Structures are given as C-alpha cells and as structure tokens.
C-alpha cells in the first residue's frame, strides 16, 4: 500500500461522515476511520511478520498511518468538544 493509497483510504472513510447533518454522526464516522486505521496498522504488522513487506515498506506506511491516526483523533476530539458545548444543536 502506498502513501497515496493510505491517504485515500481515510479520505473515503471521513467523507462518508461529512455528508451527514450532525456532529454526533460526524464523530461516529471519525471513530470508524480511527478504528480502520488501527486495523490497518495491525494488518501491516502481520504482513511484515509474514514477509510480505520489507522493513522499509513497513516503516514508510506505518509512519503515514501514525500521522493519519493523529489527525483523525484530533478531528474527533474537536467534534466531541462541539457536541459538549452545543448538545441540542448536534
């Protein structure tokens, strides 16, 4: 999986949530995106252990996944903050 493919994967997951109307639903899809990233990370570890990925490939993709999970976590935290501040509008 290339860096570009990793980025597209999360864009697809997050875009599903942005078409919804409330921050609660946006936050839900951010959670799904984050969970998918953790699942991908686990699959990377398995692929490396089984010899499907070189150490260099593993490190390259893992770094991208770590960046993406950080960004998704920040997005979700922001969404949760909005939900807490405006519970009736979400």
N, C-alpha and C positions, 0 to 999 in steps of 0.2 A: 504494500500500500504506500503510495507516495504522499508527500506532504500535502499536495493539492487535493488528493482524494480524501485525506483526513479532514481537511477544512470543509470540503463539500459535504461530507457526511454529517457534520454538526450543523451546517447551514440548513440542510434539509430538515433535520430534527427540530431546530429552533423555528424555522419558518412555518411549520405546522401550527405552532402555538401563537405566533404573531397575528394570524388571521382571525383569532378568536377575540371576543369582546371584553373579557375581564382580566384583571391582573392575576386573579387566582388561577385561571386557566393558563395564562402565560407562564406562571410559576410552575404549574404542573408539567408543562412541556419542557421547561428548563430542567426540571428534575429528571424527566425521561432522557433528555440529552446527556445530562451528567451521568446517569446510570449506564447509558450506552457507552460513554467514554471509558468508564471503569471496566465494563465488559470487554471493550476493545483492548484495553491495557492487559487484562488477564489473558486474552487470546494471543497477544503479542508475546507474552512470557512463555506460553505453551509452544507457540510456533518457534521461538528461539531455542527452547529446550529440546524440541524435536528435530532441530537442524534445518528448518525451513527458512530461517532468517539468519544472516550473519550478525555478528555482534554490532557492526557498524550500522546495518539496516535497523536493527532493534533500537539502538540508541537514537538514531535520527527520528524514527517515528515516535518513540516514547517521549522525546523532547516536545514534539508537536502536540501529542496527547496531553502532556502536562500543562502546556500553555493553554490549550483549549479548555481543559477542566478548570483551570484557574479562572478563565474568563467567564465560563458558564456559571461557576459558583458565585462570582461577583454579581452577575446579572440576576441570579436567583435571590441573592441577599438584598439587592436593590428592590426587586419585585416584592419580597416579603415585607420590607420596610414600608413600601407604599400601601400594601394591604393593611398593615397595622395602623397606619396613620389615617386611613380612609376606609374603614371596614364596610360602610354602607355603599360606597361607590364602586367597590370591586366586585 
